[in-house]
Amino acid sequence: MVLCYRTNGPEFDFPPFTGLPPVRYVVASTPRCGSNMLARALWHTGSAGFAEHYLADAFVLDYLERWDFDSGDPQELAAGYVRQLMTWRTSPNGVFGLRISAGHLRSLEVDPYDLLQGPRYIWIQRRDRLRQAVSYTMAEQTGVWILDGTFLPEGRTRAAPRYSYEDVRRHLRLLDRETSAWEDYFGRHGIAPHVVVYEDLVADYRAGLLGCLDFLGVGAPASVPAPGIRRQADGLTEQWVERFLRDRRAERPAA
């Protein structure tokens, strides 16, 4: 069995859980917002499930490789798929989570709110949208989205990043749209998500992680585990930010 992601294999399953997990949650994200860091941190506690992009195509294909599904009806197929995920990806204390990017949210045929029967939502955001857009641009150009090396191959850089004012600006607009998509979603459902700000999580990782666990009704672990991935921001990121700000000032007419 060849999987896109090693962590989708049975070696990373929890013991089988029967029935509907009492705690179900969604990590609501946009690209390059720190959701990898947060999801890994929650997973490593051992008591917050293993929130992954289970509704994204590559993950669905991995689980289709593992499990057989007979139904051709999209709603029935989604319900059966999530039942299987809940069986094997719920931590022993009854917590199940998944991650959803706003881009995937728009393409889903089934509303996650209905699919998970009223889950809780943790919404991770970045205060600095420009650095998020720079990170998004670099990841898209290089193909490197996560620095793991333990459970996932880090992969080879397919191309060196090349600064483009238009590319960064385009990613800023995409992030604005994806943020609006989540705002609209929460508004439609009357949801008040638990908000995590990436910069605050980096500044006080322990407090950020414990705040999420408290929101889920999960007790604090004996020790706070590291997320197990590395940050990708470096000096080149700062160079691009400064260059973008200069280019934007030059583009605007003088008052």
C-alpha positions as CSV (number, residue, x, y, z in Angstrom):
1,M,0.0,0.0,0.0
2,V,1.6,3.3,-1.2
3,L,0.2,6.4,0.6
4,C,0.7,10.0,-0.2
5,Y,1.3,10.7,3.5
6,R,2.8,8.2,5.9
7,T,0.7,9.6,8.8
8,N,-2.4,8.3,7.0
9,G,-1.3,4.7,7.6
10,P,-2.6,2.3,10.2
11,E,0.5,2.8,12.4
12,F,-0.8,6.2,13.3
13,D,-4.3,5.1,14.1
14,F,-5.7,5.2,17.6
15,P,-7.4,2.1,19.1
16,P,-10.8,1.7,17.5
17,F,-13.4,4.0,18.9
18,T,-17.1,3.0,18.9
19,G,-19.9,5.5,18.3
20,L,-20.0,9.3,17.9
21,P,-17.0,10.9,19.7
22,P,-18.3,13.3,22.4
23,V,-15.9,16.0,21.3
24,R,-15.6,16.9,17.6
25,Y,-13.8,19.9,16.3
26,V,-12.5,21.6,13.2
27,V,-9.3,23.6,12.8
28,A,-10.4,26.3,10.4
29,S,-7.5,27.6,8.4
30,T,-6.1,29.5,5.5
31,P,-2.8,28.7,3.8
32,R,0.4,29.4,5.8
33,C,-1.5,30.4,8.9
34,G,0.3,28.0,11.3
35,S,-2.3,25.2,11.2
36,N,0.3,22.5,10.7
37,M,2.0,23.6,13.9
38,L,-1.2,23.8,15.9
39,A,-2.6,20.5,14.6
40,R,0.7,18.7,15.3
41,A,0.8,20.2,18.8
42,L,-2.7,19.0,19.6
43,W,-2.0,15.5,18.2
44,H,1.2,15.1,20.3
45,T,-0.7,15.7,23.5
46,G,-2.4,12.3,22.8
47,S,-5.7,13.6,23.9
48,A,-7.0,15.8,21.1
49,G,-7.3,13.4,18.2
50,F,-5.2,13.8,15.0
51,A,-6.7,16.8,13.1
52,E,-5.6,16.5,9.5
53,H,-6.9,17.6,6.1
54,Y,-9.0,14.5,5.8
55,L,-11.4,16.0,3.3
56,A,-8.6,17.1,0.9
57,D,-8.2,14.9,-2.2
58,A,-4.8,13.4,-1.4
59,F,-6.1,12.3,2.1
60,V,-9.3,10.9,0.7
61,L,-7.3,8.9,-1.9
62,D,-5.1,7.5,0.9
63,Y,-8.1,6.3,2.8
64,L,-9.8,4.9,-0.2
65,E,-6.6,2.9,-0.6
66,R,-7.0,1.6,2.9
67,W,-10.8,1.1,3.1
68,D,-13.5,0.0,0.7
69,F,-16.5,2.3,0.1
70,D,-19.5,1.0,-1.9
71,S,-21.8,4.0,-2.2
72,G,-21.8,6.3,-5.2
73,D,-24.0,8.9,-3.4
74,P,-21.8,11.8,-2.3
75,Q,-23.6,12.4,1.0
76,E,-23.7,8.7,2.0
77,L,-20.0,8.3,0.9
78,A,-19.0,11.3,3.0
79,A,-20.9,10.0,6.0
80,G,-19.3,6.5,5.7
81,Y,-15.9,8.0,5.3
82,V,-16.2,10.2,8.4
83,R,-17.5,7.3,10.4
84,Q,-14.4,5.3,9.5
85,L,-12.2,8.3,10.4
86,M,-14.0,8.6,13.7
87,T,-13.3,4.9,14.4
88,W,-9.6,5.1,13.8
89,R,-8.6,8.8,14.3
90,T,-10.4,9.5,17.6
91,S,-8.1,9.6,20.6
92,P,-9.1,7.2,23.5
93,N,-10.7,10.1,25.5
94,G,-13.3,10.6,22.7
95,V,-11.8,13.6,20.8
96,F,-11.9,13.7,17.0
97,G,-10.6,16.6,14.9
98,L,-10.0,17.6,11.3
99,R,-8.5,20.5,9.5
100,I,-10.3,22.4,6.7
101,S,-8.8,25.2,4.6
102,A,-11.3,27.8,3.3
103,G,-10.3,26.7,-0.2
104,H,-11.5,23.2,0.5
105,L,-14.6,24.5,2.3
106,R,-16.0,26.0,-0.9
107,S,-15.6,22.8,-2.9
108,L,-17.1,20.4,-0.3
109,E,-20.4,18.8,-1.3
110,V,-21.4,18.2,2.3
111,D,-21.3,20.9,5.1
112,P,-18.7,19.9,7.8
113,Y,-21.2,21.3,10.4
114,D,-23.7,18.7,9.4
115,L,-21.1,16.0,8.7
116,L,-19.7,16.2,12.2
117,Q,-23.0,17.0,13.8
118,G,-22.2,20.4,15.2
119,P,-18.5,20.4,15.9
120,R,-16.5,23.0,17.8
121,Y,-14.3,25.3,15.7
122,I,-10.7,26.5,16.4
123,W,-9.9,29.3,13.9
124,I,-6.2,29.9,13.5
125,Q,-5.3,33.2,11.9
126,R,-2.2,35.3,11.2
127,R,-2.1,38.9,12.3
128,D,0.6,39.8,9.7
129,R,-1.2,39.0,6.4
130,L,1.7,40.2,4.3
131,R,4.2,37.7,5.8
132,Q,1.5,35.1,5.4
133,A,1.2,36.0,1.7
134,V,5.0,35.9,1.3
135,S,5.1,32.5,2.9
136,Y,2.2,31.3,0.6
137,T,4.0,32.6,-2.5
138,M,7.3,30.9,-1.5
139,A,5.6,27.6,-0.7
140,E,3.7,27.6,-4.0
141,Q,6.9,28.3,-6.0
142,T,9.1,25.8,-4.2
143,G,6.6,23.1,-3.4
144,V,7.8,22.9,0.2
145,W,4.8,23.3,2.5
146,I,6.1,21.8,5.7
147,L,9.5,21.1,7.4
148,D,8.9,17.9,9.2
149,G,11.4,15.2,8.3
150,T,10.1,12.8,11.1
151,F,6.8,11.6,9.8
152,L,6.6,13.3,6.4
153,P,9.4,13.6,3.8
154,E,10.5,17.2,3.5
155,G,10.7,16.9,-0.2
156,R,13.0,18.5,-2.6
157,T,12.7,22.2,-3.6
158,R,11.3,22.1,-7.2
159,A,12.4,25.6,-7.9
160,A,14.2,28.5,-6.1
161,P,11.8,31.2,-4.9
162,R,11.8,34.3,-7.1
163,Y,10.3,37.5,-5.8
164,S,7.3,38.9,-7.7
165,Y,5.3,41.9,-6.5
166,E,2.3,40.7,-8.5
167,D,2.5,37.1,-7.0
168,V,2.6,38.4,-3.5
169,R,-0.2,40.8,-4.1
170,R,-2.3,38.0,-5.7
171,H,-1.8,35.8,-2.6
172,L,-2.8,38.7,-0.4
173,R,-6.1,38.9,-2.3
174,L,-6.6,35.1,-2.0
175,L,-6.0,35.3,1.7
176,D,-8.6,38.1,2.0
177,R,-11.1,36.0,0.2
178,E,-10.4,32.9,2.3
179,T,-10.7,34.8,5.5
180,S,-14.0,36.2,4.3
181,A,-15.2,32.7,3.4
182,W,-14.7,31.6,7.0
183,E,-16.3,34.8,8.4
184,D,-19.4,34.1,6.2
185,Y,-19.5,30.5,7.2
186,F,-19.4,31.2,10.9
187,G,-22.0,33.9,10.5
188,R,-24.4,31.6,8.7
189,H,-24.1,28.9,11.4
190,G,-24.0,31.3,14.4
191,I,-20.7,29.9,15.4
192,A,-18.3,31.6,17.8
193,P,-15.0,29.9,17.1
194,H,-12.1,29.8,19.5
195,V,-9.6,32.1,17.8
196,V,-5.8,31.4,17.9
197,V,-3.5,34.0,16.5
198,Y,-0.3,32.5,15.1
199,E,2.0,35.2,16.3
200,D,0.6,34.8,19.8
201,L,1.0,31.1,19.6
202,V,4.6,31.5,18.6
203,A,5.2,34.0,21.4
204,D,3.6,31.8,24.1
205,Y,3.2,28.3,22.7
206,R,2.2,26.7,26.0
207,A,-0.6,29.2,26.7
208,G,-1.9,28.9,23.1
209,L,-2.0,25.1,23.2
210,L,-3.6,24.9,26.7
211,G,-6.2,27.4,25.6
212,C,-7.2,25.1,22.8
213,L,-7.4,22.1,25.0
214,D,-9.5,24.0,27.6
215,F,-11.9,25.0,24.7
216,L,-12.2,21.4,23.8
217,G,-12.8,20.4,27.5
218,V,-9.6,18.4,27.6
219,G,-7.3,18.5,30.6
220,A,-3.7,19.8,30.3
221,P,-1.1,17.2,29.6
222,A,1.6,16.4,32.2
223,S,4.1,18.2,29.9
224,V,3.5,20.3,26.8
225,P,4.9,18.5,23.7
226,A,6.7,20.3,20.9
227,P,4.8,20.3,17.6
228,G,7.6,18.5,15.8
229,I,7.9,20.8,12.8
230,R,10.2,23.7,12.0
231,R,9.3,27.3,11.1
232,Q,10.2,28.2,7.5
233,A,10.5,32.0,7.8
234,D,14.0,33.2,7.3
235,G,16.0,36.2,6.2
236,L,14.7,35.9,2.6
237,T,11.2,36.3,4.0
238,E,12.1,39.6,5.5
239,Q,13.8,40.8,2.3
240,W,10.6,40.0,0.3
241,V,8.5,41.9,2.9
242,E,10.7,45.0,2.7
243,R,10.8,44.8,-1.1
244,F,7.0,44.4,-1.4
245,L,6.5,47.5,0.9
246,R,8.8,49.5,-1.3
247,D,7.1,48.4,-4.5
248,R,3.7,49.2,-3.0
249,R,4.7,52.7,-2.0
250,A,6.2,53.3,-5.4
251,E,3.0,52.1,-7.1
252,R,0.7,54.5,-5.2
253,P,0.5,58.1,-6.5
254,A,1.9,60.8,-4.3
255,A,-0.8,62.7,-2.3
